[in-house]
Amino acid sequence: MTIQQLKLGDSASHSKTISETDVYLFAGITGDLNPAHVNESVASASRFGGRIAHGILSAGLISAVLAMQLPGPGTIYLGQELKFTRPVRFGDTVTATCTVSEIRAEKNIVKLDTVCTNQAGEVVLQGMATVMPPQQ
């Protein structure tokens, strides 16, 4: 969608169940081998009581919404503010939702409220994305 097609309040979502494989692949790709994510014996002694997914893995689902749905292919991701509010556990289904909250047509810039929830509807991440929608 171009900036002319977008409206305040437009929204789109993407869901994924986070598996142990997803977490290990992400750890391998990024090099983030924090025991909270990959070592059950260490993680079970933590305040979370077991392994949790990388917070930024959930944030990646926001990227999927922006790139594939709203605004969609051709979108340039300029920035993201994030606040991680709850852990994501293996087997949780995370839904990323992006909602257009500001349109600056003169600069071809759009801001979107971003939120990720788990299968219980609990917010696990919230923030604001800044993007440049495709020109055509």
Buried (B, 14 or more C-beta within 10 A) or exposed (E): BBBEEBEEEBEBBBBBEBEBEBBEEBBEEEEBEEEBBBBEEEBEEBEEEEBBBBBBBBBBBBBBBBBEBBBBEEBBEEEBEBEBBBBBBBEBEBBBBBBBBEBEEEEBBBBBBBBBBBEEEEEBBBBBBBBBBBEE
